Amino acid sequence: MLHWFKFPAMSWGTMMRLSLLSYSTFLTLPFVFSPVQASNQLAGGVWFNYNQSLHSGASEPNNGTIGDEALVLYADGQAEKGQGNWSYSAEWRMGPGSFTDPDNNSTGDQAGMHKAWVGFDFNESYKLIVGKSQVPFGWKTYNFWPGDMLQGGYGDQMDVGLKLQGQRSKLHYDIAYFHQDDWGKTSTDTMDDNGHWGGWAPSGSLSSSLSTYRKVQTWVANADIDLTTNHTVGVSLQAGRLHEFTKTDDGKVNGDHSAAVIYYKGTFGNTFVNGEVIQTQRNLPENYASANGLERKVENTRYAFEVGRSSGNWTYYLDANWADPKTKGNNASLVSAYAPGIKYNYGPGWIYAEYLTQDGYIGRNGNVGEGDFSALYLTMDFYF
């Protein structure tokens, strides 16, 4: 499930074509099967999308575009019971629909490793995960193409580090340390939830900066409890540093960030309901804030609500978000975003029909901005 959205003012522009690097990397991925008894699986998927912008002033001379194609490769495995305590999971994507930014990722191409981790079960209650994995923070939107919307930066986060998962009766908890938000020394792109933690402006953009920053040294704690088998409440906290750098200088770590979320997840028969409130704060690196004329302390409160219902092969859902800026000098009012959708399971994959409308966005510095945008998305995928 994908969680990503491009706001027009921050569009990447025309992205480079898939290069030989993508294909060569794909062909040389080291899939090694263990000689011990184990369950190992390789799988793949393809998706593509039709989208048409519908807001006032949108330029759609051909009544929309079919594109955003991607090929995805999955590798998953685990030791058989009594033969080991390890497991692993990886996802490699390539193509214009990979939800990655060549200007800011670790490959410099429309391809990248969305996740790659190795897990070790200490016992039935504790598991250690090493690599790039999901940041345990609140919940992730159900929709496919509209993505995180106003949860941006705190939605579908995939960072690199260590994560300990635990369970005791009805209590589930995570303690994690993520050394950086992506592979390499300078990538600010986590795939899916990108464009919310610094990053270079798109090629040809009117917006430019001599420096940028990335999220590093982040500690995360999450705990949730099952009130009943169908209702869960939880809280997540995260705090870390910001690493400022330029294209020629490794820079220094001199900013910080923190966030907290209280959330609820529930089901009522075939209906699911989720809700959360997120409080965020970011102290931008000094030189970066000064050079770009930005208020160093960025604060806002986010609200998210989701409801959906499944009936046979159909699922109907609505994602709704709101963001309230608390940053000094930010005159934006409370902004909102809504994404109703329908999902149909046709056999080897799903067909999605989704609509997104919003009057604001979350920028690269976690700031709230105003601006109208609406679009229709029709997506099809299949897996093999």
Buried (B, 14 or more C-beta within 10 A) or exposed (E): EBBBBBBBEBEBEEBEEBBEBBEEBBEEEEEEEEEEEBEBEBEEBBBBBBBBBBBEEEEEEEEBEEEBBBBBBBBBBBBEEEEBBBBBBBBBBBBBBBBBBBBBBBBBBBBBBBBBBBBBBEEEEEBBBBBBBBBBBBBBBBBBBBBBBBBBBBBBBBBBBBBBBBEEEEEBBBBBBBEBBBBEEBBBBBBBBBBBBBBBBBEEBEEEBEBBBBBBBBBBBBBBBBEEEEBBBBBBBBBBBBBBBBEEEEBEBBBBBBBBBBBBBBBEEEEBBBBBBBBBBBBBBEBBBEEBEBBBEBBBBBBBBBBBBBEEEEBBBBBBBBBBBBBEEBEBEBBBBBBBBBBBEEEEBBBBBBBBBBBBBBBBBBBBBBBEBBBBBBBBBBEE
